Amino acid sequence: MPSSPRARWRLPLLWLLSVVALAAGIGMRLPQPPDEPRFVLAARAMVDSGQWLVPHRGSEFYAEKPPVYMWMQAAAHQLLDWKGSFLLPSLLAALLSLWLVADLARRLWSPQLAPYAMAALFCSLQFGLMAKRAQIDMVLVAMTTASLWGLLRHLCERPNLPALWLAGIAAGVGTVTKGVGFLPLLIVLPWWAWRLQYRSRHCRDAPGPAPATLAWLIPAFLLGTAVWLAPLSWALLRHPDPALQAYAHELLFKQTATRYAHAWHHLQPAWYYLQVMLTLWLPGSLLLPWLARPWWRRLRRTDARFWLLLGWAALVLLFFTISAGKREVYVLPMLPALALASAPLLPGLLRRISVRRYLLAYSIALGLLSFTVGALLLHGAPWALAQLERRAMPIGLLPVLGGSLLGLGAAVLGMCAWLRQRRAALLVLLTHSLLWCVYGVLLLPAVDPYASASDLMQRAGERIGPQAELGLLAWREQNLLQADRPAREFGFKRPWDLQWRDAGRWLAAAPQARWLLVLDAAMSPCVDTAQVIDIGISNRNRWQLVPGTAWSSDCHAAMSGASNAEE
């Protein structure tokens, strides 16, 4: 049945709305902790040094993540400055994920369902949040979805070896982007289960490609991982540097298998991801009661598309639940698959009055929350003042933040009164679009000088003067990234006493011209505190400026001698 002219415009308009909403605010802020400065710092080091194989955090190797994401940020820098480019990989990955989901819905079901699949993914809170942040996870989602795109085309449409190779390569590149990029390949397990169920139910072999064709995933996956592992292996063979070997061992073993099996941070209970899905996957998460029964009926009818999508999502959830270390972003790759599985059911659900009422109530609640919080900020609520003081942010932010949230809430409530229940789906779409525009253009740039440490580093630079040299001790990535001059650092993970040993020598060499920015908790007893300048709080940490004249080499030598004598 041919689609109506209005239906043909849905996908292009939705695509345009997604681009505007997700791109809003790019170039208006600097990288903000905890993760963004770390990746941009490593990418900037690649560009400045020309050494792209191993990412660096200052003078040390950064062995917690592979370099592929930093390569993307460095490549984006060739088009724009760092402020305008560091968010581009996340934006492009989000847009690619939306396109892949829409294209799969068109291929697996019908072109009319493509806008529903795209809207279901776009209108998930966590998807929008991660698209606006410079973190690896959105790029991982794009790689995972690209791999699923190839696998589903091969397994559900018709045998398609080019698509299968693309799936394997995308999974390999995803693995050297973040270690769990291999997860799409787990879809083979529900596919085998579906074949067995189909054969027992229909007493004949299941349609689709021969199982032997899946063997092509192995060379394709290895080819994808070779993007980084091949040059790393070559470097290890040609230059058996102990530091490089230690880096490879920590990244390939400690930060992957060991971190999964014996997590040492982000420890959470087994039910942790249920609360993540209930809150961060709104409004779609509360549609599950309406989706559960139709999904079950299609599984009983051995519909391969639902077996693969829902079975794979369940395996991913189980995989991350088993590990004691849990973060909300880990389950983000499930979202495209669930959005795709929801698409065939959404047209019918959106005709139900109960679903429309829920979506209207969701938009009203979001508008009321924004309006109320904005009004409280404008009136200087005590809890707001306490939060600003805790983060060393000026009270002048209250009108900006309060006005932005108040305007957002008023606009959403106005749309609710205008569109009402009949256009509830459109209302949710416009609400999320407006939310991400306000978030990117008004809220994040307003807090940026204080959240990014640029304000602290500017104050430090002005205090020591343009000719002075600056060193960093017990520093954070944003301090080195946003310093107003080339800064000397003495290691990131090294113990503080070893950093002080080298920093003291550096200060003593030119005490009149050198200053040290130090975390207050790391202050040495060999510093004359009368000369120390409290430069302020940034990212909930207090920082001190130590002039070279405040350092006592004799004190440090005496303490070191006493320590050695005790040993």
Number of C-alpha atoms within 10 A of each C-alpha: 3 8 9 9 8 8 13 14 11 14 21 12 12 17 18 10 16 24 16 15 23 25 22 20 22 19 19 15 21 26 26 23 15 14 15 20 24 23 27 29 21 27 28 21 21 20 16 11 8 9 11 18 16 20 25 21 23 20 12 15 17 20 21 15 21 22 23 24 26 28 23 17 24 25 17 19 19 11 10 13 11 19 15 17 21 31 26 23 25 28 23 18 21 27 20 18 25 24 21 23 28 27 21 23 25 16 16 17 15 12 19 21 24 26 26 26 29 27 23 24 27 28 23 22 18 20 21 23 15 20 25 24 21 25 24 22 22 27 28 29 26 25 28 29 29 26 28 31 23 23 28 24 20 22 24 19 14 12 16 17 18 11 20 26 24 21 29 30 28 29 32 32 26 29 22 24 24 21 19 18 22 21 20 27 21 15 22 17 13 20 21 14 14 22 19 14 16 20 14 12 12 10 9 11 11 16 13 14 16 10 11 7 13 18 10 13 21 15 14 20 23 17 20 24 22 17 15 19 17 14 12 17 14 11 15 15 10 9 11 11 12 10 11 17 16 13 18 19 13 17 18 18 13 17 16 17 13 13 15 18 13 12 17 11 11 10 13 14 12 15 9 14 20 12 11 18 19 14 16 19 19 16 19 22 16 17 16 13 9 14 17 10 11 14 19 13 11 14 18 14 14 18 15 23 21 23 25 28 22 21 22 25 23 13 18 21 18 12 13 18 20 13 17 19 20 21 16 14 17 18 20 22 25 21 22 28 24 19 25 29 22 25 24 20 16 21 13 10 16 17 11 11 13 13 20 19 16 16 25 23 16 19 26 23 15 20 25 18 16 22 24 17 19 25 21 16 24 19 13 16 13 11 11 17 15 12 11 16 14 14 16 18 19 12 14 9 16 23 17 18 21 23 19 20 27 25 18 25 28 18 16 27 21 14 19 21 12 11 14 19 20 14 15 23 22 15 23 23 20 17 24 21 22 20 21 24 18 19 22 24 19 19 19 19 19 18 17 17 19 19 25 26 25 22 18 21 23 14 14 24 18 10 13 18 11 10 10 13 19 24 21 23 21 22 19 19 23 26 19 23 26 21 19 17 15 12 17 18 20 22 20 20 11 11 11 16 14 12 19 20 15 13 22 20 14 18 26 16 12 13 16 14 16 20 25 25 24 21 18 16 11 17 18 15 12 18 20 14 14 8 14 15 15 15 18 16 21 23 19 12 14 16 23 21 23 27 22 23 18 19 23 16 16 10 13 19 13 12 14 14 12 11 10 9 8 7 6
